[in-house]
Amino acid sequence: MVEGGVPFPMLSDGSGKIGKAYGVYSEDAGVEMRGRFIIDPDGIIQAIEILTPPVGRNVSELIRQIQAFQHVRKSNGTEAAPSGWQLNKPTLKPGPDLVGKVWEAWKLDIAFD
């Protein structure tokens, strides 16, 4: 589904053990809901997406989010990756001056793409 393969570890949970631990196992159906958890190197869950079985996930969006979390982590919190952010594109600088003005700041950055 991704040319060259997925560039990060993924796992499958045939027994449902992990799904039960994360609360995505449906006892009634005997299967897990489609769940994805982005877990940082410190073991902290940074993002969760849970979909019912008839709806598929967007692998490109998953990769974008992982890249965003990696970029923000590397910046030590000096940068924020807003919605739709792409690798090597402008980020936002969190702080009091940004409060209530995210759209204005983001709109200015994307105007130069």
Gaussian input, Z-matrix of N, CA and C with variables (Angstrom, degrees):
# hf/3-21g

backbone

0 1
 N
 C     1     B1
 C     2     B2     1     A1
 N     3     B3     2     A2     1     D1
 C     4     B4     3     A3     2     D2
 C     5     B5     4     A4     3     D3
 N     6     B6     5     A5     4     D4
 C     7     B7     6     A6     5     D5
 C     8     B8     7     A7     6     D6
 N     9     B9     8     A8     7     D7
 C    10    B10     9     A9     8     D8
 C    11    B11    10    A10     9     D9
 N    12    B12    11    A11    10    D10
 C    13    B13    12    A12    11    D11
 C    14    B14    13    A13    12    D12
 N    15    B15    14    A14    13    D13
 C    16    B16    15    A15    14    D14
 C    17    B17    16    A16    15    D15
 N    18    B18    17    A17    16    D16
 C    19    B19    18    A18    17    D17
 C    20    B20    19    A19    18    D18
 N    21    B21    20    A20    19    D19
 C    22    B22    21    A21    20    D20
 C    23    B23    22    A22    21    D21
 N    24    B24    23    A23    22    D22
 C    25    B25    24    A24    23    D23
 C    26    B26    25    A25    24    D24
 N    27    B27    26    A26    25    D25
 C    28    B28    27    A27    26    D26
 C    29    B29    28    A28    27    D27
 N    30    B30    29    A29    28    D28
 C    31    B31    30    A30    29    D29
 C    32    B32    31    A31    30    D30
 N    33    B33    32    A32    31    D31
 C    34    B34    33    A33    32    D32
 C    35    B35    34    A34    33    D33
 N    36    B36    35    A35    34    D34
 C    37    B37    36    A36    35    D35
 C    38    B38    37    A37    36    D36
 N    39    B39    38    A38    37    D37
 C    40    B40    39    A39    38    D38
 C    41    B41    40    A40    39    D39
 N    42    B42    41    A41    40    D40
 C    43    B43    42    A42    41    D41
 C    44    B44    43    A43    42    D42
 N    45    B45    44    A44    43    D43
 C    46    B46    45    A45    44    D44
 C    47    B47    46    A46    45    D45
 N    48    B48    47    A47    46    D46
 C    49    B49    48    A48    47    D47
 C    50    B50    49    A49    48    D48
 N    51    B51    50    A50    49    D49
 C    52    B52    51    A51    50    D50
 C    53    B53    52    A52    51    D51
 N    54    B54    53    A53    52    D52
 C    55    B55    54    A54    53    D53
 C    56    B56    55    A55    54    D54
 N    57    B57    56    A56    55    D55
 C    58    B58    57    A57    56    D56
 C    59    B59    58    A58    57    D57
 N    60    B60    59    A59    58    D58
 C    61    B61    60    A60    59    D59
 C    62    B62    61    A61    60    D60
 N    63    B63    62    A62    61    D61
 C    64    B64    63    A63    62    D62
 C    65    B65    64    A64    63    D63
 N    66    B66    65    A65    64    D64
 C    67    B67    66    A66    65    D65
 C    68    B68    67    A67    66    D66
 N    69    B69    68    A68    67    D67
 C    70    B70    69    A69    68    D68
 C    71    B71    70    A70    69    D69
 N    72    B72    71    A71    70    D70
 C    73    B73    72    A72    71    D71
 C    74    B74    73    A73    72    D72
 N    75    B75    74    A74    73    D73
 C    76    B76    75    A75    74    D74
 C    77    B77    76    A76    75    D75
 N    78    B78    77    A77    76    D76
 C    79    B79    78    A78    77    D77
 C    80    B80    79    A79    78    D78
 N    81    B81    80    A80    79    D79
 C    82    B82    81    A81    80    D80
 C    83    B83    82    A82    81    D81
 N    84    B84    83    A83    82    D82
 C    85    B85    84    A84    83    D83
 C    86    B86    85    A85    84    D84
 N    87    B87    86    A86    85    D85
 C    88    B88    87    A87    86    D86
 C    89    B89    88    A88    87    D87
 N    90    B90    89    A89    88    D88
 C    91    B91    90    A90    89    D89
 C    92    B92    91    A91    90    D90
 N    93    B93    92    A92    91    D91
 C    94    B94    93    A93    92    D92
 C    95    B95    94    A94    93    D93
 N    96    B96    95    A95    94    D94
 C    97    B97    96    A96    95    D95
 C    98    B98    97    A97    96    D96
 N    99    B99    98    A98    97    D97
 C   100   B100    99    A99    98    D98
 C   101   B101   100   A100    99    D99
 N   102   B102   101   A101   100   D100
 C   103   B103   102   A102   101   D101
 C   104   B104   103   A103   102   D102
 N   105   B105   104   A104   103   D103
 C   106   B106   105   A105   104   D104
 C   107   B107   106   A106   105   D105
 N   108   B108   107   A107   106   D106
 C   109   B109   108   A108   107   D107
 C   110   B110   109   A109   108   D108
 N   111   B111   110   A110   109   D109
 C   112   B112   111   A111   110   D110
 C   113   B113   112   A112   111   D111
 N   114   B114   113   A113   112   D112
 C   115   B115   114   A114   113   D113
 C   116   B116   115   A115   114   D114
 N   117   B117   116   A116   115   D115
 C   118   B118   117   A117   116   D116
 C   119   B119   118   A118   117   D117
 N   120   B120   119   A119   118   D118
 C   121   B121   120   A120   119   D119
 C   122   B122   121   A121   120   D120
 N   123   B123   122   A122   121   D121
 C   124   B124   123   A123   122   D122
 C   125   B125   124   A124   123   D123
 N   126   B126   125   A125   124   D124
 C   127   B127   126   A126   125   D125
 C   128   B128   127   A127   126   D126
 N   129   B129   128   A128   127   D127
 C   130   B130   129   A129   128   D128
 C   131   B131   130   A130   129   D129
 N   132   B132   131   A131   130   D130
 C   133   B133   132   A132   131   D131
 C   134   B134   133   A133   132   D132
 N   135   B135   134   A134   133   D133
 C   136   B136   135   A135   134   D134
 C   137   B137   136   A136   135   D135
 N   138   B138   137   A137   136   D136
 C   139   B139   138   A138   137   D137
 C   140   B140   139   A139   138   D138
 N   141   B141   140   A140   139   D139
 C   142   B142   141   A141   140   D140
 C   143   B143   142   A142   141   D141
 N   144   B144   143   A143   142   D142
 C   145   B145   144   A144   143   D143
 C   146   B146   145   A145   144   D144
 N   147   B147   146   A146   145   D145
 C   148   B148   147   A147   146   D146
 C   149   B149   148   A148   147   D147
 N   150   B150   149   A149   148   D148
 C   151   B151   150   A150   149   D149
 C   152   B152   151   A151   150   D150
 N   153   B153   152   A152   151   D151
 C   154   B154   153   A153   152   D152
 C   155   B155   154   A154   153   D153
 N   156   B156   155   A155   154   D154
 C   157   B157   156   A156   155   D155
 C   158   B158   157   A157   156   D156
 N   159   B159   158   A158   157   D157
 C   160   B160   159   A159   158   D158
 C   161   B161   160   A160   159   D159
 N   162   B162   161   A161   160   D160
 C   163   B163   162   A162   161   D161
 C   164   B164   163   A163   162   D162
 N   165   B165   164   A164   163   D163
 C   166   B166   165   A165   164   D164
 C   167   B167   166   A166   165   D165
 N   168   B168   167   A167   166   D166
 C   169   B169   168   A168   167   D167
 C   170   B170   169   A169   168   D168
 N   171   B171   170   A170   169   D169
 C   172   B172   171   A171   170   D170
 C   173   B173   172   A172   171   D171
 N   174   B174   173   A173   172   D172
 C   175   B175   174   A174   173   D173
 C   176   B176   175   A175   174   D174
 N   177   B177   176   A176   175   D175
 C   178   B178   177   A177   176   D176
 C   179   B179   178   A178   177   D177
 N   180   B180   179   A179   178   D178
 C   181   B181   180   A180   179   D179
 C   182   B182   181   A181   180   D180
 N   183   B183   182   A182   181   D181
 C   184   B184   183   A183   182   D182
 C   185   B185   184   A184   183   D183
 N   186   B186   185   A185   184   D184
 C   187   B187   186   A186   185   D185
 C   188   B188   187   A187   186   D186
 N   189   B189   188   A188   187   D187
 C   190   B190   189   A189   188   D188
 C   191   B191   190   A190   189   D189
 N   192   B192   191   A191   190   D190
 C   193   B193   192   A192   191   D191
 C   194   B194   193   A193   192   D192
 N   195   B195   194   A194   193   D193
 C   196   B196   195   A195   194   D194
 C   197   B197   196   A196   195   D195
 N   198   B198   197   A197   196   D196
 C   199   B199   198   A198   197   D197
 C   200   B200   199   A199   198   D198
 N   201   B201   200   A200   199   D199
 C   202   B202   201   A201   200   D200
 C   203   B203   202   A202   201   D201
 N   204   B204   203   A203   202   D202
 C   205   B205   204   A204   203   D203
 C   206   B206   205   A205   204   D204
 N   207   B207   206   A206   205   D205
 C   208   B208   207   A207   206   D206
 C   209   B209   208   A208   207   D207
 N   210   B210   209   A209   208   D208
 C   211   B211   210   A210   209   D209
 C   212   B212   211   A211   210   D210
 N   213   B213   212   A212   211   D211
 C   214   B214   213   A213   212   D212
 C   215   B215   214   A214   213   D213
 N   216   B216   215   A215   214   D214
 C   217   B217   216   A216   215   D215
 C   218   B218   217   A217   216   D216
 N   219   B219   218   A218   217   D217
 C   220   B220   219   A219   218   D218
 C   221   B221   220   A220   219   D219
 N   222   B222   221   A221   220   D220
 C   223   B223   222   A222   221   D221
 C   224   B224   223   A223   222   D222
 N   225   B225   224   A224   223   D223
 C   226   B226   225   A225   224   D224
 C   227   B227   226   A226   225   D225
 N   228   B228   227   A227   226   D226
 C   229   B229   228   A228   227   D227
 C   230   B230   229   A229   228   D228
 N   231   B231   230   A230   229   D229
 C   232   B232   231   A231   230   D230
 C   233   B233   232   A232   231   D231
 N   234   B234   233   A233   232   D232
 C   235   B235   234   A234   233   D233
 C   236   B236   235   A235   234   D234
 N   237   B237   236   A236   235   D235
 C   238   B238   237   A237   236   D236
 C   239   B239   238   A238   237   D237
 N   240   B240   239   A239   238   D238
 C   241   B241   240   A240   239   D239
 C   242   B242   241   A241   240   D240
 N   243   B243   242   A242   241   D241
 C   244   B244   243   A243   242   D242
 C   245   B245   244   A244   243   D243
 N   246   B246   245   A245   244   D244
 C   247   B247   246   A246   245   D245
 C   248   B248   247   A247   246   D246
 N   249   B249   248   A248   247   D247
 C   250   B250   249   A249   248   D248
 C   251   B251   250   A250   249   D249
 N   252   B252   251   A251   250   D250
 C   253   B253   252   A252   251   D251
 C   254   B254   253   A253   252   D252
 N   255   B255   254   A254   253   D253
 C   256   B256   255   A255   254   D254
 C   257   B257   256   A256   255   D255
 N   258   B258   257   A257   256   D256
 C   259   B259   258   A258   257   D257
 C   260   B260   259   A259   258   D258
 N   261   B261   260   A260   259   D259
 C   262   B262   261   A261   260   D260
 C   263   B263   262   A262   261   D261
 N   264   B264   263   A263   262   D262
 C   265   B265   264   A264   263   D263
 C   266   B266   265   A265   264   D264
 N   267   B267   266   A266   265   D265
 C   268   B268   267   A267   266   D266
 C   269   B269   268   A268   267   D267
 N   270   B270   269   A269   268   D268
 C   271   B271   270   A270   269   D269
 C   272   B272   271   A271   270   D270
 N   273   B273   272   A272   271   D271
 C   274   B274   273   A273   272   D272
 C   275   B275   274   A274   273   D273
 N   276   B276   275   A275   274   D274
 C   277   B277   276   A276   275   D275
 C   278   B278   277   A277   276   D276
 N   279   B279   278   A278   277   D277
 C   280   B280   279   A279   278   D278
 C   281   B281   280   A280   279   D279
 N   282   B282   281   A281   280   D280
 C   283   B283   282   A282   281   D281
 C   284   B284   283   A283   282   D282
 N   285   B285   284   A284   283   D283
 C   286   B286   285   A285   284   D284
 C   287   B287   286   A286   285   D285
 N   288   B288   287   A287   286   D286
 C   289   B289   288   A288   287   D287
 C   290   B290   289   A289   288   D288
 N   291   B291   290   A290   289   D289
 C   292   B292   291   A291   290   D290
 C   293   B293   292   A292   291   D291
 N   294   B294   293   A293   292   D292
 C   295   B295   294   A294   293   D293
 C   296   B296   295   A295   294   D294
 N   297   B297   296   A296   295   D295
 C   298   B298   297   A297   296   D296
 C   299   B299   298   A298   297   D297
 N   300   B300   299   A299   298   D298
 C   301   B301   300   A300   299   D299
 C   302   B302   301   A301   300   D300
 N   303   B303   302   A302   301   D301
 C   304   B304   303   A303   302   D302
 C   305   B305   304   A304   303   D303
 N   306   B306   305   A305   304   D304
 C   307   B307   306   A306   305   D305
 C   308   B308   307   A307   306   D306
 N   309   B309   308   A308   307   D307
 C   310   B310   309   A309   308   D308
 C   311   B311   310   A310   309   D309
 N   312   B312   311   A311   310   D310
 C   313   B313   312   A312   311   D311
 C   314   B314   313   A313   312   D312
 N   315   B315   314   A314   313   D313
 C   316   B316   315   A315   314   D314
 C   317   B317   316   A316   315   D315
 N   318   B318   317   A317   316   D316
 C   319   B319   318   A318   317   D317
 C   320   B320   319   A319   318   D318
 N   321   B321   320   A320   319   D319
 C   322   B322   321   A321   320   D320
 C   323   B323   322   A322   321   D321
 N   324   B324   323   A323   322   D322
 C   325   B325   324   A324   323   D323
 C   326   B326   325   A325   324   D324
 N   327   B327   326   A326   325   D325
 C   328   B328   327   A327   326   D326
 C   329   B329   328   A328   327   D327
 N   330   B330   329   A329   328   D328
 C   331   B331   330   A330   329   D329
 C   332   B332   331   A331   330   D330
 N   333   B333   332   A332   331   D331
 C   334   B334   333   A333   332   D332
 C   335   B335   334   A334   333   D333
 N   336   B336   335   A335   334   D334
 C   337   B337   336   A336   335   D335
 C   338   B338   337   A337   336   D336

   B1=1.4423
   B2=1.5223
   B3=1.3348
   B4=1.4626
   B5=1.5233
   B6=1.3372
   B7=1.4556
   B8=1.5221
   B9=1.3070
   B10=1.4579
   B11=1.5201
   B12=1.3260
   B13=1.4596
   B14=1.5192
   B15=1.2934
   B16=1.4665
   B17=1.5259
   B18=1.3434
   B19=1.4698
   B20=1.5253
   B21=1.3258
   B22=1.4611
   B23=1.5195
   B24=1.3427
   B25=1.4569
   B26=1.5288
   B27=1.3085
   B28=1.4606
   B29=1.5232
   B30=1.3266
   B31=1.4509
   B32=1.5086
   B33=1.2960
   B34=1.4545
   B35=1.5182
   B36=1.3286
   B37=1.4584
   B38=1.5206
   B39=1.3243
   B40=1.4603
   B41=1.5160
   B42=1.3104
   B43=1.4646
   B44=1.5297
   B45=1.3345
   B46=1.4601
   B47=1.5205
   B48=1.3236
   B49=1.4624
   B50=1.5357
   B51=1.3210
   B52=1.4665
   B53=1.5203
   B54=1.3240
   B55=1.4599
   B56=1.5122
   B57=1.3123
   B58=1.4680
   B59=1.5263
   B60=1.3264
   B61=1.4618
   B62=1.5287
   B63=1.3292
   B64=1.4615
   B65=1.5336
   B66=1.3100
   B67=1.4585
   B68=1.5102
   B69=1.3357
   B70=1.4643
   B71=1.5338
   B72=1.3118
   B73=1.4662
   B74=1.5260
   B75=1.3175
   B76=1.4559
   B77=1.5259
   B78=1.3093
   B79=1.4697
   B80=1.5241
   B81=1.3430
   B82=1.4705
   B83=1.5231
   B84=1.3365
   B85=1.4661
   B86=1.5206
   B87=1.3249
   B88=1.4598
   B89=1.5229
   B90=1.3277
   B91=1.4721
   B92=1.5242
   B93=1.3148
   B94=1.4588
   B95=1.5157
   B96=1.3299
   B97=1.4573
   B98=1.5240
   B99=1.3116
   B100=1.4624
   B101=1.5301
   B102=1.3008
   B103=1.4572
   B104=1.5096
   B105=1.3086
   B106=1.4571
   B107=1.5096
   B108=1.3062
   B109=1.4623
   B110=1.5173
   B111=1.3205
   B112=1.4631
   B113=1.5266
   B114=1.3233
   B115=1.4645
   B116=1.5252
   B117=1.3326
   B118=1.4612
   B119=1.5286
   B120=1.3326
   B121=1.4665
   B122=1.5310
   B123=1.3388
   B124=1.4589
   B125=1.5212
   B126=1.3508
   B127=1.4609
   B128=1.5249
   B129=1.3160
   B130=1.4609
   B131=1.5259
   B132=1.3319
   B133=1.4606
   B134=1.5244
   B135=1.3268
   B136=1.4611
   B137=1.5303
   B138=1.3298
   B139=1.4687
   B140=1.5198
   B141=1.3236
   B142=1.4626
   B143=1.5197
   B144=1.3231
   B145=1.4599
   B146=1.5200
   B147=1.3237
   B148=1.4552
   B149=1.5263
   B150=1.3135
   B151=1.4597
   B152=1.5225
   B153=1.3123
   B154=1.4575
   B155=1.5269
   B156=1.3389
   B157=1.4637
   B158=1.5342
   B159=1.3248
   B160=1.4631
   B161=1.5329
   B162=1.3257
   B163=1.4615
   B164=1.5265
   B165=1.3227
   B166=1.4571
   B167=1.5112
   B168=1.3182
   B169=1.4591
   B170=1.5201
   B171=1.3224
   B172=1.4540
   B173=1.5307
   B174=1.3148
   B175=1.4620
   B176=1.5242
   B177=1.3235
   B178=1.4725
   B179=1.5250
   B180=1.3351
   B181=1.4648
   B182=1.5250
   B183=1.3123
   B184=1.4598
   B185=1.5286
   B186=1.3145
   B187=1.4683
   B188=1.5255
   B189=1.3465
   B190=1.4621
   B191=1.5232
   B192=1.3181
   B193=1.4566
   B194=1.5303
   B195=1.3150
   B196=1.4668
   B197=1.5299
   B198=1.3306
   B199=1.4658
   B200=1.5284
   B201=1.3291
   B202=1.4653
   B203=1.5298
   B204=1.3377
   B205=1.4694
   B206=1.5288
   B207=1.3347
   B208=1.4624
   B209=1.5204
   B210=1.3245
   B211=1.4666
   B212=1.5312
   B213=1.3263
   B214=1.4621
   B215=1.5293
   B216=1.3157
   B217=1.4731
   B218=1.5259
   B219=1.3362
   B220=1.4567
   B221=1.5358
   B222=1.3498
   B223=1.4623
   B224=1.5348
   B225=1.3302
   B226=1.4656
   B227=1.5342
   B228=1.3230
   B229=1.4578
   B230=1.5143
   B231=1.3296
   B232=1.4646
   B233=1.5273
   B234=1.3359
   B235=1.4565
   B236=1.5178
   B237=1.3338
   B238=1.4625
   B239=1.5248
   B240=1.3134
   B241=1.4608
   B242=1.5257
   B243=1.3245
   B244=1.4605
   B245=1.5295
   B246=1.3082
   B247=1.4624
   B248=1.5219
   B249=1.3159
   B250=1.4563
   B251=1.5197
   B252=1.3300
   B253=1.4644
   B254=1.5222
   B255=1.3290
   B256=1.4583
   B257=1.5259
   B258=1.3189
   B259=1.4598
   B260=1.5328
   B261=1.3120
   B262=1.4688
   B263=1.5279
   B264=1.3203
   B265=1.4665
   B266=1.5263
   B267=1.3432
   B268=1.4713
   B269=1.5266
   B270=1.3105
   B271=1.4609
   B272=1.5268
   B273=1.3065
   B274=1.4585
   B275=1.5208
   B276=1.3108
   B277=1.4556
   B278=1.5231
   B279=1.3411
   B280=1.4579
   B281=1.5267
   B282=1.3030
   B283=1.4578
   B284=1.5123
   B285=1.3237
   B286=1.4681
   B287=1.5314
   B288=1.3305
   B289=1.4591
   B290=1.5292
   B291=1.3214
   B292=1.4611
   B293=1.5313
   B294=1.3194
   B295=1.4641
   B296=1.5266
   B297=1.3381
   B298=1.4562
   B299=1.5165
   B300=1.3371
   B301=1.4683
   B302=1.5309
   B303=1.3280
   B304=1.4703
   B305=1.5192
   B306=1.3367
   B307=1.4670
   B308=1.5323
   B309=1.3188
   B310=1.4639
   B311=1.5264
   B312=1.3206
   B313=1.4666
   B314=1.5235
   B315=1.3237
   B316=1.4588
   B317=1.5136
   B318=1.3241
   B319=1.4608
   B320=1.5263
   B321=1.3241
   B322=1.4594
   B323=1.5296
   B324=1.3373
   B325=1.4769
   B326=1.5193
   B327=1.3338
   B328=1.4713
   B329=1.5202
   B330=1.3298
   B331=1.4523
   B332=1.5372
   B333=1.3396
   B334=1.4528
   B335=1.5179
   B336=1.3471
   B337=1.4718
   B338=1.5088
   A1=112.26
   A2=117.67
   A3=121.70
   A4=106.61
   A5=116.20
   A6=119.93
   A7=110.48
   A8=117.24
   A9=122.00
   A10=113.89
   A11=117.42
   A12=121.49
   A13=112.35
   A14=116.10
   A15=122.29
   A16=108.08
   A17=117.58
   A18=120.40
   A19=115.47
   A20=117.55
   A21=120.95
   A22=107.72
   A23=117.66
   A24=119.88
   A25=112.48
   A26=115.62
   A27=122.18
   A28=106.73
   A29=116.83
   A30=118.23
   A31=110.45
   A32=114.80
   A33=122.35
   A34=106.54
   A35=115.99
   A36=120.32
   A37=110.22
   A38=116.08
   A39=121.05
   A40=114.90
   A41=118.33
   A42=121.26
   A43=112.98
   A44=117.16
   A45=120.79
   A46=113.77
   A47=117.21
   A48=121.46
   A49=112.01
   A50=116.19
   A51=120.13
   A52=109.76
   A53=116.87
   A54=120.71
   A55=112.75
   A56=116.24
   A57=120.13
   A58=110.34
   A59=116.80
   A60=120.97
   A61=111.81
   A62=116.62
   A63=121.37
   A64=112.81
   A65=117.51
   A66=121.32
   A67=115.72
   A68=117.93
   A69=120.10
   A70=112.83
   A71=116.64
   A72=120.63
   A73=108.71
   A74=117.23
   A75=122.06
   A76=108.42
   A77=116.39
   A78=120.87
   A79=110.68
   A80=117.02
   A81=121.07
   A82=111.96
   A83=116.80
   A84=120.93
   A85=112.50
   A86=117.14
   A87=120.76
   A88=113.24
   A89=116.68
   A90=121.80
   A91=109.07
   A92=114.27
   A93=119.82
   A94=110.31
   A95=115.27
   A96=119.88
   A97=105.64
   A98=116.51
   A99=120.04
   A100=108.17
   A101=116.07
   A102=120.19
   A103=111.18
   A104=115.08
   A105=119.49
   A106=108.07
   A107=114.17
   A108=121.83
   A109=107.21
   A110=116.58
   A111=120.46
   A112=105.56
   A113=114.74
   A114=121.23
   A115=107.77
   A116=116.39
   A117=119.84
   A118=111.22
   A119=117.41
   A120=120.43
   A121=114.32
   A122=117.44
   A123=120.90
   A124=112.26
   A125=116.59
   A126=120.84
   A127=113.49
   A128=118.06
   A129=122.15
   A130=109.42
   A131=115.87
   A132=120.09
   A133=108.37
   A134=116.14
   A135=121.89
   A136=112.15
   A137=117.87
   A138=120.98
   A139=109.56
   A140=114.12
   A141=121.61
   A142=107.75
   A143=116.35
   A144=121.56
   A145=106.89
   A146=116.29
   A147=120.74
   A148=108.04
   A149=115.67
   A150=122.10
   A151=109.57
   A152=116.35
   A153=119.32
   A154=108.41
   A155=118.46
   A156=121.59
   A157=117.10
   A158=121.82
   A159=117.31
   A160=115.05
   A161=118.66
   A162=120.84
   A163=109.27
   A164=115.66
   A165=120.56
   A166=112.68
   A167=115.14
   A168=121.75
   A169=110.43
   A170=116.31
   A171=122.46
   A172=108.18
   A173=116.74
   A174=121.26
   A175=111.06
   A176=117.46
   A177=120.06
   A178=110.77
   A179=117.32
   A180=120.63
   A181=110.29
   A182=117.19
   A183=120.42
   A184=110.42
   A185=116.99
   A186=120.93
   A187=110.02
   A188=117.50
   A189=121.15
   A190=110.75
   A191=116.70
   A192=120.43
   A193=111.74
   A194=117.12
   A195=120.13
   A196=109.72
   A197=116.90
   A198=120.24
   A199=110.68
   A200=116.53
   A201=120.30
   A202=110.73
   A203=117.09
   A204=119.64
   A205=110.96
   A206=117.14
   A207=120.08
   A208=111.03
   A209=116.83
   A210=121.26
   A211=110.82
   A212=116.52
   A213=120.81
   A214=110.11
   A215=116.86
   A216=120.26
   A217=110.43
   A218=116.21
   A219=120.75
   A220=111.43
   A221=116.90
   A222=120.73
   A223=112.69
   A224=116.74
   A225=121.46
   A226=112.67
   A227=115.46
   A228=120.08
   A229=115.35
   A230=118.11
   A231=119.73
   A232=112.00
   A233=116.88
   A234=121.39
   A235=109.20
   A236=115.50
   A237=122.19
   A238=108.15
   A239=116.03
   A240=121.59
   A241=108.63
   A242=117.17
   A243=119.65
   A244=112.70
   A245=115.68
   A246=122.31
   A247=110.64
   A248=116.14
   A249=120.93
   A250=114.48
   A251=117.79
   A252=121.06
   A253=109.90
   A254=116.18
   A255=122.82
   A256=109.42
   A257=115.70
   A258=121.96
   A259=110.42
   A260=116.24
   A261=125.11
   A262=113.56
   A263=117.96
   A264=121.98
   A265=108.21
   A266=117.87
   A267=120.55
   A268=112.07
   A269=115.03
   A270=121.90
   A271=107.90
   A272=116.13
   A273=121.94
   A274=108.72
   A275=116.26
   A276=121.83
   A277=108.16
   A278=118.15
   A279=120.00
   A280=112.19
   A281=115.61
   A282=120.72
   A283=110.31
   A284=116.54
   A285=121.10
   A286=113.35
   A287=117.99
   A288=120.88
   A289=112.84
   A290=116.95
   A291=120.96
   A292=112.37
   A293=117.34
   A294=121.50
   A295=110.05
   A296=115.64
   A297=121.88
   A298=114.58
   A299=116.83
   A300=120.29
   A301=112.44
   A302=116.99
   A303=120.24
   A304=110.66
   A305=116.64
   A306=118.51
   A307=110.54
   A308=117.87
   A309=120.34
   A310=110.98
   A311=116.70
   A312=120.86
   A313=111.13
   A314=117.22
   A315=121.08
   A316=110.10
   A317=118.01
   A318=122.44
   A319=109.82
   A320=117.71
   A321=120.82
   A322=111.02
   A323=117.02
   A324=120.64
   A325=111.78
   A326=117.73
   A327=118.58
   A328=111.57
   A329=118.27
   A330=120.95
   A331=111.25
   A332=117.09
   A333=120.82
   A334=113.75
   A335=117.96
   A336=120.60
   A337=111.78
   D1=-20.31
   D2=177.42
   D3=-126.03
   D4=123.01
   D5=-179.28
   D6=-56.88
   D7=127.72
   D8=-178.76
   D9=84.52
   D10=-2.00
   D11=179.71
   D12=90.28
   D13=169.07
   D14=-179.99
   D15=-82.58
   D16=127.54
   D17=-173.53
   D18=-85.31
   D19=31.91
   D20=178.32
   D21=-156.94
   D22=160.80
   D23=-177.90
   D24=-68.94
   D25=138.16
   D26=174.11
   D27=-130.80
   D28=159.17
   D29=176.91
   D30=-139.13
   D31=159.87
   D32=176.34
   D33=-116.98
   D34=147.79
   D35=-173.60
   D36=-125.85
   D37=69.81
   D38=-178.01
   D39=-57.94
   D40=-31.00
   D41=-178.13
   D42=-82.66
   D43=-17.27
   D44=-178.28
   D45=82.49
   D46=1.33
   D47=-176.74
   D48=-62.38
   D49=-46.13
   D50=-179.57
   D51=-70.84
   D52=-41.23
   D53=178.00
   D54=-57.90
   D55=-39.40
   D56=177.25
   D57=-65.57
   D58=-41.61
   D59=-179.88
   D60=-64.35
   D61=-34.15
   D62=-178.71
   D63=-94.77
   D64=0.99
   D65=175.66
   D66=75.97
   D67=25.84
   D68=179.69
   D69=-115.38
   D70=9.34
   D71=179.74
   D72=-90.74
   D73=127.66
   D74=178.18
   D75=-94.92
   D76=108.32
   D77=178.65
   D78=-61.15
   D79=-39.98
   D80=-178.97
   D81=-61.08
   D82=-44.76
   D83=-177.79
   D84=-86.92
   D85=-19.37
   D86=-178.43
   D87=74.33
   D88=19.54
   D89=178.60
   D90=-140.50
   D91=168.57
   D92=176.15
   D93=-89.25
   D94=148.02
   D95=168.57
   D96=-71.74
   D97=160.20
   D98=178.72
   D99=-71.69
   D100=108.15
   D101=-177.84
   D102=-125.80
   D103=144.26
   D104=172.31
   D105=-135.31
   D106=141.13
   D107=-178.18
   D108=-130.99
   D109=124.49
   D110=174.25
   D111=-95.66
   D112=117.60
   D113=-175.76
   D114=-116.66
   D115=126.86
   D116=-176.55
   D117=-78.25
   D118=171.88
   D119=-178.32
   D120=-59.62
   D121=-18.71
   D122=177.44
   D123=-87.87
   D124=1.72
   D125=179.49
   D126=83.33
   D127=14.49
   D128=-179.16
   D129=-97.08
   D130=129.97
   D131=177.86
   D132=-70.61
   D133=122.96
   D134=179.70
   D135=-100.69
   D136=-25.59
   D137=-178.97
   D138=-153.80
   D139=148.00
   D140=178.25
   D141=-136.84
   D142=136.87
   D143=171.34
   D144=-136.32
   D145=127.57
   D146=179.56
   D147=-128.10
   D148=124.21
   D149=179.59
   D150=-124.58
   D151=148.45
   D152=174.72
   D153=-73.77
   D154=156.67
   D155=-172.76
   D156=-52.30
   D157=-31.75
   D158=-176.96
   D159=-74.09
   D160=-6.67
   D161=-177.68
   D162=-114.13
   D163=127.02
   D164=-179.37
   D165=-84.05
   D166=164.36
   D167=179.39
   D168=-95.93
   D169=160.87
   D170=179.94
   D171=-103.58
   D172=104.18
   D173=-176.49
   D174=-65.03
   D175=-36.86
   D176=178.93
   D177=-62.04
   D178=-40.15
   D179=178.47
   D180=-67.76
   D181=-38.04
   D182=176.88
   D183=-60.00
   D184=-46.48
   D185=-179.88
   D186=-64.04
   D187=-40.83
   D188=177.67
   D189=-59.69
   D190=-43.70
   D191=-179.60
   D192=-66.14
   D193=-41.44
   D194=177.73
   D195=-61.33
   D196=-44.14
   D197=178.27
   D198=-61.61
   D199=-40.17
   D200=179.11
   D201=-64.45
   D202=-46.08
   D203=178.85
   D204=-61.94
   D205=-40.43
   D206=178.59
   D207=-64.35
   D208=-42.19
   D209=-179.40
   D210=-64.15
   D211=-47.14
   D212=-179.80
   D213=-62.86
   D214=-42.07
   D215=179.28
   D216=-61.91
   D217=-43.19
   D218=-179.34
   D219=-63.21
   D220=-30.07
   D221=-179.47
   D222=-80.35
   D223=-2.92
   D224=-177.79
   D225=56.98
   D226=36.04
   D227=176.43
   D228=83.14
   D229=6.48
   D230=179.18
   D231=-85.82
   D232=-8.02
   D233=178.87
   D234=-132.85
   D235=152.56
   D236=175.37
   D237=-128.74
   D238=140.93
   D239=-179.96
   D240=-104.52
   D241=104.99
   D242=-177.43
   D243=-73.49
   D244=174.97
   D245=179.42
   D246=-52.39
   D247=132.58
   D248=178.17
   D249=81.29
   D250=-0.54
   D251=-178.92
   D252=-56.67
   D253=140.68
   D254=176.91
   D255=-120.20
   D256=151.14
   D257=178.84
   D258=-51.62
   D259=136.48
   D260=179.24
   D261=69.53
   D262=14.49
   D263=175.29
   D264=-100.92
   D265=164.73
   D266=-179.18
   D267=-59.42
   D268=148.53
   D269=175.92
   D270=-115.12
   D271=178.64
   D272=175.70
   D273=-105.29
   D274=153.12
   D275=177.12
   D276=-104.27
   D277=107.01
   D278=-178.08
   D279=-62.93
   D280=146.87
   D281=177.15
   D282=161.01
   D283=174.02
   D284=-177.82
   D285=-57.02
   D286=-33.81
   D287=-178.77
   D288=-68.43
   D289=-18.23
   D290=-178.43
   D291=-89.20
   D292=-19.51
   D293=-176.26
   D294=-57.81
   D295=124.44
   D296=179.79
   D297=76.65
   D298=2.16
   D299=-176.71
   D300=-128.23
   D301=19.59
   D302=-177.27
   D303=-57.70
   D304=-46.26
   D305=-177.06
   D306=-62.32
   D307=-42.31
   D308=179.59
   D309=-60.45
   D310=-47.12
   D311=-179.26
   D312=-64.66
   D313=-42.72
   D314=-178.66
   D315=-68.65
   D316=-40.18
   D317=-179.32
   D318=-62.03
   D319=-40.28
   D320=178.21
   D321=-64.62
   D322=-42.10
   D323=-179.29
   D324=-66.21
   D325=-42.27
   D326=-175.47
   D327=-77.01
   D328=-16.92
   D329=179.03
   D330=-65.35
   D331=-20.79
   D332=-177.93
   D333=-94.02
   D334=2.66
   D335=179.37
   D336=-70.82

